[in-house]
Each structure stands twice: as C-alpha cells, then as structure tokens.
Amino acid sequence: MRPVEELNIGRGFVLKNRSLLAAMTNKQSNEDGTVSRAEMDWLVRRAKGGFAITTTAAANVTEQGRGWSGEIGVWGDHQILGLQEMATKLNRFDTISIVQLFHGGMRAPRELNGVQPISASVNTERGMAGEHTRAMTTPEIEGMIQSFTAAALRCQTAGFDGVELHGAHSYLISQFLGTKTNRRTDKWGGNLHARSRFLREIIKSIRAATKDKFLIVVRISPIIESAGINLEDSLQLAQLLCQTDIDMLHISCWDVFDNIDDGNPESLTRRFRNVMPANFPLISTGSVWDAKDAQWLMDEGADIVGVGRVAIAHPDWPKGLHDIDYQPTRPPFTEKHLRNVGLSPVFVDYMKRWKNFVAK
Ligand SMILES: Cc1cc2nc3c(=O)[nH]c(=O)nc-3n(C[C@H](O)[C@H](O)[C@H](O)COP(=O)(O)O)c2cc1C
C-alpha cells in the first residue's frame, strides 16, 4: 500500500489518498465561537492542497467548555452559518470534512468560562490557580452526552461529513478514561468498560441522531501518565471501540517513531494494528514529515497518515507524496513564509509557542 492510494471507508466515502490534516487549534475564531475568515482561509487552503480528510481545530460543545480563547464553538445555532460556509468551501475540494468535538473539562479554566471547571472527579491542573474541579453529577453527564450530540447535529446541518470525538490529550473524554482523573464509584467509573461508558454513550447517541452517511472518528492518546491512561488499557479500549459504530480510530502518538521502553520493540501503531480487525481504518499521527515517513507509518499498519506541523508550512503536502523522495523543508520557518501559506498574524504568533517552529 502507498500513501497515494484510495481507501474505501464505508458509508459511501472513499478517501482519494491516505493523508489527513490533524486537528490544529489556531486561536483565530471569533469570541462568540463563530468561525473567522482567517480560520476558514487557513483550513480551505489545506483542503485545496489535496488532503483526503481535513479536520477543524478542537471545537467546544458547550459554552462553558472552552479551553482557550479564539476557539471554534459548535454549542449554538448562531455558529451554524459560519460552519456552513466552511463546509461548503472544504467540500468543493473533494476532501472529507470533519469537525473535532471536545469539552475542556478540567482544562476549561474559570478565568475564561466564569464557572468552576467540571470533570469526571475532583481534579486539578496546572494553570487552574489551585482550584479544583467539581465532579459531574449523572444528570450533568447525560446532559453533556446530549451537548455532544447537538453539536454533531449542527455539524451535519452545516454540511460536514462527520465528527472526530477528541478523546485524547487530557480533555474531558480522556479525563473519564483515565484511572487517576476518574475515581468515580458509580456506573461512569471503575474498570475500563465503565470509564469508557461516557465516550461510548456519546458515540451511540450521535449515531442514533445522525444520518447514515455521517462519519464518527474517535481520537485517543495511547499513554497519558498524569491522567492514568496506560497502553494496555488503550489497546483494550481500541478493541472496545472497534465494536461500536465508529468509522475510524485515530491514535495521537506525538512521535510515531518513538519506542516505548517496555522491552517490546514494536511501534505504537503496530501494536494498535495487531489488536484491531484488519480492515478497521486506523489513523496514526505524530512527527511524520516526509514521504518516506508516511510510507513507514503505513508499513507499520496505519491506513491513514495524519499530519499537523508539516501541513502548516506545506499546504500541498499530500501532492508531494507521489514522490517517495519528497522532503519538505523543515522548521524554523520565517514569518513571511507562514504568511504566504495562509496563516494570519494571530496563528503565526501562536506558532511561536511551538519550539523552533518560527524563525527568530
Ligand atoms: C498548533 C497546534 C495545535 C494543535 N491543536 C490540536 C487540537 O485542537 N486537537 C488535537 O487533537 N490535537 C491538536 N494538536 C496536535 C496535532 O493534531 C498533532 O497530533 C501533533 O501536532 C503531532 O503531529 P505533527 O508532528 O504532525 O505536528 C495541535 C498541534 C499543533 C502543532
């Protein structure tokens, strides 16, 4: 298999190649959560560049679930119009358009949302100024499942092809998954089956509410020590999720070439592939830069290669994959280059927080 080959993922969707633009927060949305022109331009430029799947930045499903300012919102009907324009523009370039849905949970600070953060249990986080979260009540959990569902329906109404549930990076869904962040003794906590109930109920509810031709992707982190998420559980979770009605599983590895120090030389991607049904679409993301990296990841068992940073600097990255010797230039990038590839000053500024990405 090669990264330029098509893939039929069911529900009437065929990927034109194996590239996916991973969700990337860019701080460009308006204060009311509506999509800005700059945000639209940046994403549409990547769709034009040939990505088979284009994912939006993490978008919050309730008004008080914001993790940072400048975040896209999918919590209100006033946001549908902008989303509609975005989806229409993306779909014109024959990309599969996906909105990443999330809630910050313990990472939704009071200073931004004006309320005490919520989580699976009483937790705290760096940046919360010593404050603790409130453990969600069962009615609140059920309400949150409805908020995810309503958000997915807004995405459907706007014309997106599907949603990615952000179950990675210590946001609310992964706070439910982790043993350290979820210490509940009711049906939402306990063993992995119970800790994943919140995620599985969201999937069930979205699937029941949306049309047949609507994709549900789940993104997870294989390991988050601070949340109590270990690889063994994540592999089991992958198996559980493959039995639900999702269409693709996305593992966020940060560095797909990294070896876990446990005596097993297999890559993270290979380990997930080993436990998943052979034909279940697996997306893997993290530190892929050139065409050889992409081919390596596919040889490890990924069906779809996700990229983040390389696509910021090289919007036409998928087109390069036709040549196995394609080696896009590496960071640091000048501000001028980043402006030329469709980043607004706000996004360029944000990228200065990522070590060595923007030239000084
Ligand atoms: C600027 C930036 C913003 C990001 N925002 C998100 C996000 O909103 N949701 C998410 O799941 N991951 C986010 N990530 C992680 C990326 O999706 C990706 O997994 C990570 O950058 C590793 O891939 P890469 O090495 O190809 O960049 C972000 C990464 C970057 C660089």
The ligand as an ORCA input file, in Angstrom:
! r2SCAN-3c Opt
* xyz 0 1
  C      -0.613     24.335     16.645
  C      -1.136     23.008     17.039
  C      -2.439     22.909     17.530
  C      -2.967     21.668     17.879
  N      -4.289     21.573     18.255
  C      -4.860     20.364     18.409
  C      -6.261     20.243     18.588
  O      -7.024     21.213     18.569
  N      -6.761     18.996     18.752
  C      -5.973     17.878     18.748
  O      -6.470     16.765     18.893
  N      -4.639     17.980     18.558
  C      -4.073     19.175     18.362
  N      -2.728     19.264     18.082
  C      -1.944     18.034     17.896
  C      -1.903     17.665     16.413
  O      -3.170     17.265     15.947
  C      -0.883     16.543     16.134
  O      -1.305     15.364     16.744
  C       0.512     16.877     16.649
  O       0.885     18.163     16.211
  C       1.550     15.871     16.192
  O       1.580     15.790     14.782
  P       2.736     16.532     13.929
  O       4.039     16.064     14.470
  O       2.486     16.098     12.528
  O       2.563     18.007     14.129
  C      -2.175     20.500     17.765
  C      -0.860     20.617     17.314
  C      -0.350     21.830     16.924
  C       1.044     21.899     16.369
*
